[in-house]
Amino acid sequence: MSQTVTTLAQQTSPLARFNGASEAQATALLSPCVALAHWTAALVQGRPYASCDELLNKADALARGWSREDLDAALSAHPRIGEKARGESKEAALSRSEQAAVNAQDILLADALAAGNAAYETRFGRVFLIRASGRSGEEILSELSRRMENEAEQEAAEALDQLRQITLLRLEGVLHP
Ligand code: 2AL
């Protein structure tokens, strides 16, 4: 009997587990995606979802409504590019895997990113945010240079869109581990 229960639990999809979880458990599943409690709460309240696409579409629609305040609040879960996230939290583990391309022992790249990050922070007053998955270190550096030329409003919009992309990728990872 207990073996049957175990087997059934293993066969349950992540979406079914999210739909059936307690509010606290469902919140804990989504929290590492982005440090915005209102986004997490709205998705938890919207359960049950008939499909992963339904959940992803709602998550995306909500993320497209994020404000400048949301951007500042969410940056706490995104260490600087090239500064390897420390710690045991799920966010830190996700960040380390997203930033795999810039965590290599490439000292020139690390120096260039550190200088670029510092210049960006002086110019815009917050950490440079970019979806690192799927990008090489050189691509990240060249995006940093390009975005340094943005006006403040355009840059906030770009950073918010990067935050949305990172969040959606993390959510896909929750649904399709
Ligand atoms: C990050 C991060 O931790 N993961 C990612 O894709 N981008 N950080 C950042 N400052 O852009």
Backbone and ligand atoms as CSV (ligand in chain L), in Angstrom:
chain,resi,resn,atom,element,x,y,z
A,1,MET,N,N,0.837,-1.215,0.000
A,1,MET,CA,C,0.000,0.000,0.000
A,1,MET,C,C,0.866,1.258,0.000
A,2,SER,N,N,1.814,1.293,0.960
A,2,SER,CA,C,2.628,2.504,1.014
A,2,SER,C,C,3.464,2.643,-0.251
A,3,GLN,N,N,3.809,1.481,-0.847
A,3,GLN,CA,C,4.564,1.555,-2.098
A,3,GLN,C,C,3.692,2.137,-3.208
A,4,THR,N,N,2.405,1.760,-3.209
A,4,THR,CA,C,1.478,2.304,-4.213
A,4,THR,C,C,1.367,3.803,-4.052
A,5,VAL,N,N,1.238,4.248,-2.812
A,5,VAL,CA,C,1.110,5.683,-2.554
A,5,VAL,C,C,2.358,6.410,-3.042
A,6,THR,N,N,3.519,5.839,-2.738
A,6,THR,CA,C,4.769,6.466,-3.171
A,6,THR,C,C,4.814,6.553,-4.689
A,7,THR,N,N,4.439,5.453,-5.355
A,7,THR,CA,C,4.479,5.434,-6.813
A,7,THR,C,C,3.523,6.473,-7.379
A,8,LEU,N,N,2.338,6.580,-6.795
A,8,LEU,CA,C,1.367,7.579,-7.274
A,8,LEU,C,C,1.920,8.986,-7.111
A,9,ALA,N,N,2.547,9.225,-5.967
A,9,ALA,CA,C,3.098,10.562,-5.716
A,9,ALA,C,C,4.154,10.897,-6.754
A,10,GLN,N,N,4.956,9.876,-7.103
A,10,GLN,CA,C,6.007,10.137,-8.088
A,10,GLN,C,C,5.431,10.403,-9.468
A,11,GLN,N,N,4.229,9.831,-9.726
A,11,GLN,CA,C,3.654,9.999,-11.055
A,11,GLN,C,C,2.902,11.316,-11.189
A,12,THR,N,N,2.602,11.956,-10.067
A,12,THR,CA,C,1.855,13.201,-10.133
A,12,THR,C,C,2.721,14.273,-10.770
A,13,SER,N,N,2.149,15.027,-11.671
A,13,SER,CA,C,2.938,16.051,-12.361
A,13,SER,C,C,3.179,17.239,-11.434
A,14,PRO,N,N,4.216,18.030,-11.713
A,14,PRO,CA,C,4.439,19.223,-10.902
A,14,PRO,C,C,3.216,20.144,-10.886
A,15,LEU,N,N,2.513,20.250,-12.026
A,15,LEU,CA,C,1.325,21.113,-12.057
A,15,LEU,C,C,0.250,20.576,-11.110
A,16,ALA,N,N,0.023,19.255,-11.132
A,16,ALA,CA,C,-0.987,18.672,-10.247
A,16,ALA,C,C,-0.589,18.883,-8.790
A,17,ARG,N,N,0.707,18.768,-8.509
A,17,ARG,CA,C,1.154,18.988,-7.123
A,17,ARG,C,C,0.940,20.443,-6.724
A,18,PHE,N,N,1.229,21.361,-7.649
A,18,PHE,CA,C,1.016,22.788,-7.361
A,18,PHE,C,C,-0.474,23.059,-7.141
A,19,ASN,N,N,-1.323,22.500,-8.001
A,19,ASN,CA,C,-2.768,22.704,-7.866
A,19,ASN,C,C,-3.282,22.180,-6.524
A,20,GLY,N,N,-2.729,21.045,-6.074
A,20,GLY,CA,C,-3.256,20.391,-4.883
A,20,GLY,C,C,-2.547,20.775,-3.593
A,21,ALA,N,N,-1.489,21.562,-3.681
A,21,ALA,CA,C,-0.698,21.876,-2.485
A,21,ALA,C,C,-1.451,22.840,-1.568
A,22,SER,N,N,-1.019,22.872,-0.320
A,22,SER,CA,C,-1.537,23.885,0.599
A,22,SER,C,C,-1.082,25.261,0.083
A,23,GLU,N,N,-1.727,26.314,0.585
A,23,GLU,CA,C,-1.349,27.657,0.133
A,23,GLU,C,C,0.132,27.921,0.427
A,24,ALA,N,N,0.567,27.501,1.621
A,24,ALA,CA,C,1.971,27.753,1.999
A,24,ALA,C,C,2.931,26.989,1.100
A,25,GLN,N,N,2.581,25.736,0.796
A,25,GLN,CA,C,3.461,24.932,-0.069
A,25,GLN,C,C,3.490,25.486,-1.490
A,26,ALA,N,N,2.325,25.881,-1.989
A,26,ALA,CA,C,2.250,26.427,-3.359
A,26,ALA,C,C,3.056,27.719,-3.443
A,27,THR,N,N,2.959,28.543,-2.402
A,27,THR,CA,C,3.731,29.791,-2.363
A,27,THR,C,C,5.219,29.495,-2.368
A,28,ALA,N,N,5.608,28.491,-1.581
A,28,ALA,CA,C,7.031,28.136,-1.501
A,28,ALA,C,C,7.550,27.629,-2.847
A,29,LEU,N,N,6.686,26.965,-3.620
A,29,LEU,CA,C,7.120,26.477,-4.936
A,29,LEU,C,C,7.425,27.629,-5.885
A,30,LEU,N,N,6.632,28.700,-5.798
A,30,LEU,CA,C,6.794,29.809,-6.748
A,30,LEU,C,C,7.754,30.894,-6.273
A,31,SER,N,N,7.952,30.995,-4.980
A,31,SER,CA,C,8.741,32.112,-4.445
A,31,SER,C,C,10.124,32.276,-5.065
A,32,PRO,N,N,10.844,31.189,-5.367
A,32,PRO,CA,C,12.182,31.390,-5.947
A,32,PRO,C,C,12.150,31.992,-7.356
A,33,CYS,N,N,10.980,32.053,-7.988
A,33,CYS,CA,C,10.921,32.591,-9.365
A,33,CYS,C,C,11.180,34.088,-9.377
A,34,VAL,N,N,10.660,34.795,-8.389
A,34,VAL,CA,C,10.845,36.252,-8.311
A,34,VAL,C,C,10.449,36.708,-6.908
A,35,ALA,N,N,11.158,37.719,-6.404
A,35,ALA,CA,C,10.889,38.192,-5.039
A,35,ALA,C,C,9.771,39.234,-5.050
A,36,LEU,N,N,8.612,38.845,-5.569
A,36,LEU,CA,C,7.448,39.741,-5.592
A,36,LEU,C,C,6.249,38.961,-5.062
A,37,ALA,N,N,5.907,39.203,-3.783
A,37,ALA,CA,C,4.882,38.393,-3.129
A,37,ALA,C,C,3.515,38.556,-3.791
A,38,HIS,N,N,3.239,39.731,-4.381
A,38,HIS,CA,C,1.894,39.900,-4.979
A,38,HIS,C,C,1.734,39.042,-6.233
A,39,TRP,N,N,2.830,38.858,-6.982
A,39,TRP,CA,C,2.787,37.989,-8.183
A,39,TRP,C,C,2.541,36.539,-7.761
A,40,THR,N,N,3.324,36.087,-6.762
A,40,THR,CA,C,3.182,34.723,-6.263
A,40,THR,C,C,1.768,34.492,-5.738
A,41,ALA,N,N,1.281,35.447,-4.944
A,41,ALA,CA,C,-0.039,35.272,-4.316
A,41,ALA,C,C,-1.135,35.204,-5.378
A,42,ALA,N,N,-1.052,36.050,-6.404
A,42,ALA,CA,C,-2.096,36.040,-7.439
A,42,ALA,C,C,-2.123,34.696,-8.168
A,43,LEU,N,N,-0.950,34.132,-8.407
A,43,LEU,CA,C,-0.908,32.835,-9.107
A,43,LEU,C,C,-1.405,31.705,-8.203
A,44,VAL,N,N,-1.072,31.786,-6.929
A,44,VAL,CA,C,-1.546,30.758,-5.993
A,44,VAL,C,C,-3.068,30.846,-5.865
A,45,GLN,N,N,-3.589,32.069,-5.792
A,45,GLN,CA,C,-5.044,32.249,-5.674
A,45,GLN,C,C,-5.771,31.763,-6.928
A,46,GLY,N,N,-5.121,31.811,-8.068
A,46,GLY,CA,C,-5.758,31.445,-9.338
A,46,GLY,C,C,-5.866,29.949,-9.580
A,47,ARG,N,N,-5.395,29.137,-8.630
A,47,ARG,CA,C,-5.478,27.694,-8.816
A,47,ARG,C,C,-6.930,27.223,-8.791
A,48,PRO,N,N,-7.295,26.086,-9.433
A,48,PRO,CA,C,-6.401,25.196,-10.173
A,48,PRO,C,C,-6.235,25.635,-11.632
A,49,TYR,N,N,-5.113,25.253,-12.218
A,49,TYR,CA,C,-4.849,25.520,-13.636
A,49,TYR,C,C,-5.016,24.225,-14.425
A,50,ALA,N,N,-5.684,24.343,-15.575
A,50,ALA,CA,C,-5.954,23.150,-16.396
A,50,ALA,C,C,-4.703,22.689,-17.124
A,51,SER,N,N,-3.764,23.594,-17.340
A,51,SER,CA,C,-2.552,23.212,-18.078
A,51,SER,C,C,-1.398,24.117,-17.651
A,52,CYS,N,N,-0.190,23.662,-17.977
A,52,CYS,CA,C,0.993,24.494,-17.706
A,52,CYS,C,C,0.897,25.793,-18.496
A,53,ASP,N,N,0.408,25.711,-19.724
A,53,ASP,CA,C,0.305,26.924,-20.548
A,53,ASP,C,C,-0.613,27.954,-19.901
A,54,GLU,N,N,-1.702,27.493,-19.312
A,54,GLU,CA,C,-2.627,28.443,-18.669
A,54,GLU,C,C,-1.909,29.182,-17.536
A,55,LEU,N,N,-1.159,28.420,-16.740
A,55,LEU,CA,C,-0.417,29.044,-15.641
A,55,LEU,C,C,0.671,29.983,-16.180
A,56,LEU,N,N,1.410,29.519,-17.186
A,56,LEU,CA,C,2.488,30.355,-17.741
A,56,LEU,C,C,1.925,31.634,-18.364
A,57,ASN,N,N,0.792,31.520,-19.034
A,57,ASN,CA,C,0.194,32.717,-19.658
A,57,ASN,C,C,-0.246,33.724,-18.608
A,58,LYS,N,N,-0.827,33.230,-17.523
A,58,LYS,CA,C,-1.239,34.155,-16.469
A,58,LYS,C,C,-0.012,34.797,-15.821
A,59,ALA,N,N,1.019,33.977,-15.589
A,59,ALA,CA,C,2.261,34.494,-14.983
A,59,ALA,C,C,2.864,35.581,-15.868
A,60,ASP,N,N,2.842,35.359,-17.166
A,60,ASP,CA,C,3.413,36.314,-18.115
A,60,ASP,C,C,2.584,37.600,-18.141
A,61,ALA,N,N,1.266,37.446,-18.170
A,61,ALA,CA,C,0.398,38.637,-18.221
A,61,ALA,C,C,0.609,39.503,-16.978
A,62,LEU,N,N,0.709,38.864,-15.822
A,62,LEU,CA,C,0.938,39.635,-14.588
A,62,LEU,C,C,2.298,40.332,-14.631
A,63,ALA,N,N,3.293,39.620,-15.148
A,63,ALA,CA,C,4.652,40.182,-15.176
A,63,ALA,C,C,4.725,41.391,-16.110
A,64,ARG,N,N,3.910,41.399,-17.140
A,64,ARG,CA,C,3.916,42.537,-18.065
A,64,ARG,C,C,3.341,43.797,-17.420
A,65,GLY,N,N,2.721,43.650,-16.260
A,65,GLY,CA,C,2.181,44.813,-15.549
A,65,GLY,C,C,3.100,45.336,-14.451
A,66,TRP,N,N,4.285,44.766,-14.307
A,66,TRP,CA,C,5.180,45.191,-13.220
A,66,TRP,C,C,5.641,46.639,-13.405
A,67,SER,N,N,5.856,47.279,-12.239
A,67,SER,CA,C,6.227,48.698,-12.209
A,67,SER,C,C,7.714,48.865,-11.863
A,68,ARG,N,N,8.166,50.123,-11.883
A,68,ARG,CA,C,9.539,50.434,-11.464
A,68,ARG,C,C,9.792,50.001,-10.024
A,69,GLU,N,N,8.774,50.154,-9.166
A,69,GLU,CA,C,8.930,49.745,-7.759
A,69,GLU,C,C,9.135,48.227,-7.683
A,70,ASP,N,N,8.380,47.515,-8.509
A,70,ASP,CA,C,8.547,46.053,-8.538
A,70,ASP,C,C,9.971,45.688,-8.953
A,71,LEU,N,N,10.485,46.410,-9.939
A,71,LEU,CA,C,11.854,46.136,-10.405
A,71,LEU,C,C,12.844,46.277,-9.249
A,72,ASP,N,N,12.762,47.391,-8.530
A,72,ASP,CA,C,13.693,47.611,-7.417
A,72,ASP,C,C,13.544,46.531,-6.346
A,73,ALA,N,N,12.286,46.173,-6.046
A,73,ALA,CA,C,12.048,45.193,-4.986
A,73,ALA,C,C,12.594,43.819,-5.376
A,74,ALA,N,N,12.455,43.479,-6.648
A,74,ALA,CA,C,12.812,42.118,-7.079
A,74,ALA,C,C,14.309,41.920,-7.227
A,75,LEU,N,N,15.064,43.003,-7.292
A,75,LEU,CA,C,16.506,42.867,-7.532
A,75,LEU,C,C,17.220,42.127,-6.411
A,76,SER,N,N,16.587,42.056,-5.241
A,76,SER,CA,C,17.228,41.391,-4.107
A,76,SER,C,C,17.548,39.928,-4.428
A,77,ALA,N,N,16.797,39.316,-5.349
A,77,ALA,CA,C,17.028,37.894,-5.663
A,77,ALA,C,C,17.956,37.716,-6.859
A,78,HIS,N,N,18.601,38.808,-7.297
A,78,HIS,CA,C,19.452,38.724,-8.492
A,78,HIS,C,C,20.812,39.330,-8.222
A,79,PRO,N,N,21.736,38.485,-7.815
A,79,PRO,CA,C,23.085,39.003,-7.585
A,79,PRO,C,C,23.663,39.575,-8.873
A,80,ARG,N,N,24.672,40.420,-8.727
A,80,ARG,CA,C,25.316,41.001,-9.904
A,80,ARG,C,C,25.782,39.907,-10.860
A,81,ILE,N,N,25.709,40.241,-12.134
A,81,ILE,CA,C,26.243,39.339,-13.160
A,81,ILE,C,C,27.746,39.183,-12.930
A,82,GLY,N,N,28.188,37.930,-12.840
A,82,GLY,CA,C,29.606,37.656,-12.641
A,82,GLY,C,C,29.990,37.540,-11.177
A,83,GLU,N,N,29.059,37.889,-10.278
A,83,GLU,CA,C,29.341,37.704,-8.845
A,83,GLU,C,C,28.576,36.484,-8.392
A,84,LYS,N,N,29.252,35.389,-8.305
A,84,LYS,CA,C,28.599,34.115,-8.056
A,84,LYS,C,C,27.736,34.170,-6.795
A,85,ALA,N,N,26.458,33.764,-6.962
A,85,ALA,CA,C,25.547,33.781,-5.812
A,85,ALA,C,C,26.024,32.786,-4.769
A,86,ARG,N,N,26.030,33.204,-3.523
A,86,ARG,CA,C,26.428,32.305,-2.435
A,86,ARG,C,C,25.185,31.805,-1.740
A,87,GLY,N,N,25.360,30.732,-0.972
A,87,GLY,CA,C,24.281,30.295,-0.105
A,87,GLY,C,C,23.532,29.104,-0.651
A,88,GLU,N,N,22.631,28.634,0.195
A,88,GLU,CA,C,21.928,27.380,-0.059
A,88,GLU,C,C,20.515,27.610,-0.573
A,89,SER,N,N,20.086,28.875,-0.678
A,89,SER,CA,C,18.688,29.105,-1.043
A,89,SER,C,C,18.433,28.636,-2.468
A,90,LYS,N,N,17.145,28.396,-2.769
A,90,LYS,CA,C,16.788,27.977,-4.135
A,90,LYS,C,C,17.143,29.070,-5.129
A,91,GLU,N,N,16.935,30.337,-4.723
A,91,GLU,CA,C,17.253,31.452,-5.624
A,91,GLU,C,C,18.741,31.441,-5.986
A,92,ALA,N,N,19.583,31.206,-4.968
A,92,ALA,CA,C,21.028,31.219,-5.208
A,92,ALA,C,C,21.414,30.089,-6.158
A,93,ALA,N,N,20.797,28.915,-5.969
A,93,ALA,CA,C,21.106,27.783,-6.854
A,93,ALA,C,C,20.663,28.089,-8.281
A,94,LEU,N,N,19.482,28.683,-8.424
A,94,LEU,CA,C,18.987,29.037,-9.763
A,94,LEU,C,C,19.925,30.043,-10.414
A,95,SER,N,N,20.304,31.053,-9.636
A,95,SER,CA,C,21.156,32.100,-10.155
A,95,SER,C,C,22.494,31.532,-10.619
A,96,ARG,N,N,23.059,30.619,-9.836
A,96,ARG,CA,C,24.349,30.024,-10.223
A,96,ARG,C,C,24.209,29.273,-11.545
A,97,SER,N,N,23.094,28.567,-11.714
A,97,SER,CA,C,22.957,27.819,-12.965
A,97,SER,C,C,22.681,28.774,-14.126
A,98,GLU,N,N,21.897,29.823,-13.916
A,98,GLU,CA,C,21.642,30.794,-14.991
A,98,GLU,C,C,22.926,31.491,-15.434
A,99,GLN,N,N,23.780,31.753,-14.456
A,99,GLN,CA,C,24.996,32.517,-14.747
A,99,GLN,C,C,26.202,31.612,-15.031
A,100,ALA,N,N,25.925,30.373,-15.409
A,100,ALA,CA,C,27.036,29.423,-15.609
A,100,ALA,C,C,28.084,29.974,-16.578
A,101,ALA,N,N,27.646,30.678,-17.621
A,101,ALA,CA,C,28.584,31.159,-18.644
A,101,ALA,C,C,29.545,32.210,-18.107
A,102,VAL,N,N,29.168,32.902,-17.055
A,102,VAL,CA,C,30.058,33.949,-16.530
A,102,VAL,C,C,30.698,33.550,-15.204
A,103,ASN,N,N,30.416,32.323,-14.749
A,103,ASN,CA,C,31.034,31.872,-13.505
A,103,ASN,C,C,32.345,31.126,-13.757
A,104,ALA,N,N,32.696,30.964,-15.042
A,104,ALA,CA,C,33.954,30.290,-15.354
A,104,ALA,C,C,35.110,31.151,-14.847
A,105,GLN,N,N,36.276,30.546,-14.779
A,105,GLN,CA,C,37.427,31.264,-14.213
A,105,GLN,C,C,38.083,32.153,-15.274
A,106,ASP,N,N,37.317,33.040,-15.873
A,106,ASP,CA,C,37.845,33.922,-16.913
A,106,ASP,C,C,38.055,35.300,-16.276
A,107,ILE,N,N,39.305,35.573,-15.933
A,107,ILE,CA,C,39.592,36.753,-15.122
A,107,ILE,C,C,39.332,38.047,-15.895
A,108,LEU,N,N,39.662,38.035,-17.194
A,108,LEU,CA,C,39.419,39.243,-17.993
A,108,LEU,C,C,37.940,39.544,-18.076
A,109,LEU,N,N,37.143,38.488,-18.296
A,109,LEU,CA,C,35.690,38.672,-18.363
A,109,LEU,C,C,35.160,39.168,-17.017
A,110,ALA,N,N,35.625,38.547,-15.951
A,110,ALA,CA,C,35.157,38.950,-14.612
A,110,ALA,C,C,35.489,40.415,-14.346
A,111,ASP,N,N,36.682,40.843,-14.746
A,111,ASP,CA,C,37.080,42.242,-14.539
A,111,ASP,C,C,36.216,43.187,-15.360
A,112,ALA,N,N,35.979,42.803,-16.623
A,112,ALA,CA,C,35.175,43.661,-17.501
A,112,ALA,C,C,33.748,43.765,-16.972
A,113,LEU,N,N,33.210,42.657,-16.481
A,113,LEU,CA,C,31.841,42.702,-15.935
A,113,LEU,C,C,31.794,43.548,-14.668
A,114,ALA,N,N,32.801,43.401,-13.826
A,114,ALA,CA,C,32.810,44.186,-12.577
A,114,ALA,C,C,32.839,45.679,-12.903
A,115,ALA,N,N,33.682,46.066,-13.881
A,115,ALA,CA,C,33.754,47.486,-14.263
A,115,ALA,C,C,32.433,47.935,-14.884
A,116,GLY,N,N,31.859,47.075,-15.739
A,116,GLY,CA,C,30.580,47.408,-16.384
A,116,GLY,C,C,29.458,47.527,-15.372
A,117,ASN,N,N,29.415,46.608,-14.424
A,117,ASN,CA,C,28.381,46.669,-13.386
A,117,ASN,C,C,28.484,47.977,-12.603
A,118,ALA,N,N,29.720,48.337,-12.251
A,118,ALA,CA,C,29.912,49.555,-11.449
A,118,ALA,C,C,29.461,50.787,-12.236
A,119,ALA,N,N,29.815,50.835,-13.532
A,119,ALA,CA,C,29.419,51.988,-14.355
A,119,ALA,C,C,27.900,52.046,-14.484
A,120,TYR,N,N,27.283,50.890,-14.676
A,120,TYR,CA,C,25.822,50.827,-14.810
A,120,TYR,C,C,25.150,51.329,-13.530
A,121,GLU,N,N,25.659,50.871,-12.386
A,121,GLU,CA,C,25.037,51.258,-11.106
A,121,GLU,C,C,25.185,52.753,-10.863
A,122,THR,N,N,26.310,53.320,-11.270
A,122,THR,CA,C,26.479,54.765,-11.133
A,122,THR,C,C,25.468,55.495,-12.023
A,123,ARG,N,N,25.283,54.972,-13.227
A,123,ARG,CA,C,24.403,55.661,-14.179
A,123,ARG,C,C,22.924,55.496,-13.828
A,124,PHE,N,N,22.507,54.274,-13.462
A,124,PHE,CA,C,21.068,54.018,-13.299
A,124,PHE,C,C,20.630,53.793,-11.847
A,125,GLY,N,N,21.571,53.652,-10.929
A,125,GLY,CA,C,21.189,53.551,-9.515
A,125,GLY,C,C,20.630,52.207,-9.097
A,126,ARG,N,N,20.843,51.192,-9.883
A,126,ARG,CA,C,20.443,49.834,-9.467
A,126,ARG,C,C,21.319,48.834,-10.214
A,127,VAL,N,N,21.207,47.563,-9.761
A,127,VAL,CA,C,22.031,46.493,-10.340
A,127,VAL,C,C,21.623,46.243,-11.803
A,128,PHE,N,N,22.613,45.997,-12.652
A,128,PHE,CA,C,22.345,45.618,-14.050
A,128,PHE,C,C,21.694,44.245,-14.072
A,129,LEU,N,N,20.530,44.158,-14.682
A,129,LEU,CA,C,19.781,42.898,-14.721
A,129,LEU,C,C,19.662,42.419,-16.156
A,130,ILE,N,N,19.995,41.159,-16.350
A,130,ILE,CA,C,19.878,40.569,-17.698
A,130,ILE,C,C,19.582,39.083,-17.564
A,131,ARG,N,N,18.746,38.563,-18.468
A,131,ARG,CA,C,18.518,37.117,-18.497
A,131,ARG,C,C,19.822,36.484,-18.989
A,132,ALA,N,N,20.507,35.789,-18.075
A,132,ALA,CA,C,21.829,35.264,-18.402
A,132,ALA,C,C,21.750,33.924,-19.126
A,133,SER,N,N,20.713,33.119,-18.832
A,133,SER,CA,C,20.603,31.811,-19.506
A,133,SER,C,C,20.599,32.004,-21.001
A,134,GLY,N,N,21.378,31.189,-21.700
A,134,GLY,CA,C,21.393,31.258,-23.159
A,134,GLY,C,C,22.300,32.343,-23.704
A,135,ARG,N,N,22.973,33.095,-22.841
A,135,ARG,CA,C,23.883,34.141,-23.330
A,135,ARG,C,C,25.316,33.837,-22.881
A,136,SER,N,N,26.262,34.128,-23.756
A,136,SER,CA,C,27.670,33.992,-23.384
A,136,SER,C,C,28.096,35.241,-22.609
A,137,GLY,N,N,29.255,35.157,-21.985
A,137,GLY,CA,C,29.788,36.318,-21.281
A,137,GLY,C,C,29.949,37.514,-22.200
A,138,GLU,N,N,30.412,37.261,-23.429
A,138,GLU,CA,C,30.621,38.367,-24.392
A,138,GLU,C,C,29.300,39.022,-24.749
A,139,GLU,N,N,28.261,38.197,-24.927
A,139,GLU,CA,C,26.939,38.765,-25.258
A,139,GLU,C,C,26.424,39.630,-24.105
A,140,ILE,N,N,26.658,39.173,-22.894
A,140,ILE,CA,C,26.199,39.937,-21.735
A,140,ILE,C,C,26.934,41.278,-21.675
A,141,LEU,N,N,28.250,41.211,-21.918
A,141,LEU,CA,C,29.037,42.465,-21.908
A,141,LEU,C,C,28.568,43.422,-22.993
A,142,SER,N,N,28.277,42.884,-24.171
A,142,SER,CA,C,27.893,43.792,-25.242
A,142,SER,C,C,26.498,44.365,-24.988
A,143,GLU,N,N,25.618,43.593,-24.379
A,143,GLU,CA,C,24.311,44.134,-23.987
A,143,GLU,C,C,24.477,45.232,-22.931
A,144,LEU,N,N,25.405,45.003,-22.012
A,144,LEU,CA,C,25.650,46.011,-20.967
A,144,LEU,C,C,26.089,47.337,-21.619
A,145,SER,N,N,27.014,47.243,-22.573
A,145,SER,CA,C,27.484,48.464,-23.256
A,145,SER,C,C,26.335,49.139,-23.995
A,146,ARG,N,N,25.552,48.354,-24.711
A,146,ARG,CA,C,24.435,48.933,-25.468
A,146,ARG,C,C,23.459,49.640,-24.528
A,147,ARG,N,N,23.107,48.962,-23.426
A,147,ARG,CA,C,22.078,49.521,-22.546
A,147,ARG,C,C,22.578,50.739,-21.776
A,148,MET,N,N,23.900,50.876,-21.627
A,148,MET,CA,C,24.437,52.089,-20.983
A,148,MET,C,C,24.040,53.348,-21.744
A,149,GLU,N,N,23.736,53.196,-23.037
A,149,GLU,CA,C,23.363,54.362,-23.855
A,149,GLU,C,C,21.879,54.699,-23.740
A,150,ASN,N,N,21.102,53.833,-23.105
A,150,ASN,CA,C,19.654,54.078,-22.988
A,150,ASN,C,C,19.332,55.286,-22.121
A,151,GLU,N,N,18.199,55.922,-22.421
A,151,GLU,CA,C,17.619,56.881,-21.472
A,151,GLU,C,C,17.047,56.084,-20.299
A,152,ALA,N,N,16.874,56.751,-19.153
A,152,ALA,CA,C,16.453,56.052,-17.926
A,152,ALA,C,C,15.148,55.272,-18.112
A,153,GLU,N,N,14.193,55.889,-18.802
A,153,GLU,CA,C,12.887,55.231,-18.929
A,153,GLU,C,C,12.970,53.980,-19.802
A,154,GLN,N,N,13.683,54.113,-20.912
A,154,GLN,CA,C,13.870,52.967,-21.819
A,154,GLN,C,C,14.603,51.851,-21.096
A,155,GLU,N,N,15.600,52.212,-20.288
A,155,GLU,CA,C,16.384,51.204,-19.595
A,155,GLU,C,C,15.545,50.483,-18.533
A,156,ALA,N,N,14.698,51.217,-17.828
A,156,ALA,CA,C,13.832,50.562,-16.828
A,156,ALA,C,C,12.909,49.566,-17.525
A,157,ALA,N,N,12.405,49.932,-18.696
A,157,ALA,CA,C,11.522,49.018,-19.435
A,157,ALA,C,C,12.299,47.762,-19.856
A,158,GLU,N,N,13.539,47.952,-20.301
A,158,GLU,CA,C,14.330,46.774,-20.701
A,158,GLU,C,C,14.628,45.878,-19.507
A,159,ALA,N,N,14.990,46.500,-18.388
A,159,ALA,CA,C,15.314,45.709,-17.187
A,159,ALA,C,C,14.073,44.942,-16.712
A,160,LEU,N,N,12.914,45.580,-16.765
A,160,LEU,CA,C,11.672,44.895,-16.365
A,160,LEU,C,C,11.386,43.718,-17.285
A,161,ASP,N,N,11.670,43.884,-18.564
A,161,ASP,CA,C,11.430,42.771,-19.483
A,161,ASP,C,C,12.405,41.627,-19.217
A,162,GLN,N,N,13.647,41.958,-18.847
A,162,GLN,CA,C,14.611,40.905,-18.479
A,162,GLN,C,C,14.149,40.183,-17.220
A,163,LEU,N,N,13.627,40.935,-16.257
A,163,LEU,CA,C,13.107,40.324,-15.023
A,163,LEU,C,C,11.961,39.362,-15.356
A,164,ARG,N,N,11.081,39.798,-16.256
A,164,ARG,CA,C,9.967,38.937,-16.676
A,164,ARG,C,C,10.513,37.650,-17.316
A,165,GLN,N,N,11.509,37.765,-18.179
A,165,GLN,CA,C,12.059,36.578,-18.850
A,165,GLN,C,C,12.708,35.615,-17.855
A,166,ILE,N,N,13.468,36.158,-16.914
A,166,ILE,CA,C,14.115,35.299,-15.904
A,166,ILE,C,C,13.034,34.567,-15.097
A,167,THR,N,N,12.007,35.315,-14.709
A,167,THR,CA,C,10.936,34.744,-13.891
A,167,THR,C,C,10.219,33.616,-14.628
A,168,LEU,N,N,9.906,33.853,-15.895
A,168,LEU,CA,C,9.196,32.830,-16.671
A,168,LEU,C,C,10.061,31.587,-16.875
A,169,LEU,N,N,11.365,31.795,-17.095
A,169,LEU,CA,C,12.256,30.634,-17.230
A,169,LEU,C,C,12.304,29.848,-15.921
A,170,ARG,N,N,12.341,30.564,-14.807
A,170,ARG,CA,C,12.362,29.861,-13.512
A,170,ARG,C,C,11.057,29.095,-13.310
A,171,LEU,N,N,9.935,29.711,-13.708
A,171,LEU,CA,C,8.646,29.028,-13.552
A,171,LEU,C,C,8.583,27.780,-14.440
A,172,GLU,N,N,9.105,27.886,-15.660
A,172,GLU,CA,C,9.159,26.694,-16.521
A,172,GLU,C,C,9.981,25.592,-15.857
A,173,GLY,N,N,11.037,26.002,-15.156
A,173,GLY,CA,C,11.861,25.019,-14.442
A,173,GLY,C,C,11.105,24.351,-13.300
A,174,VAL,N,N,10.193,25.083,-12.666
A,174,VAL,CA,C,9.357,24.510,-11.609
A,174,VAL,C,C,8.391,23.489,-12.216
A,175,LEU,N,N,7.851,23.822,-13.385
A,175,LEU,CA,C,6.826,22.972,-14.003
A,175,LEU,C,C,7.414,21.794,-14.765
A,176,HIS,N,N,8.639,21.982,-15.266
A,176,HIS,CA,C,9.284,20.905,-16.040
A,176,HIS,C,C,10.701,20.696,-15.487
A,177,PRO,N,N,10.784,20.148,-14.264
A,177,PRO,CA,C,12.108,20.054,-13.639
A,177,PRO,C,C,13.013,19.053,-14.390
L,1,2AL,C1,C,20.825,37.391,-12.935
L,1,2AL,C2,C,20.645,36.152,-12.258
L,1,2AL,O1,O,20.926,35.933,-11.078
L,1,2AL,N1,N,20.128,35.293,-13.176
L,1,2AL,C3,C,19.999,35.948,-14.345
L,1,2AL,O2,O,19.555,35.447,-15.381
L,1,2AL,N2,N,20.410,37.235,-14.179
L,1,2AL,N3,N,21.352,38.506,-12.320
L,1,2AL,C4,C,21.466,39.721,-12.936
L,1,2AL,N4,N,22.034,40.711,-12.214
L,1,2AL,O3,O,21.063,39.902,-14.093
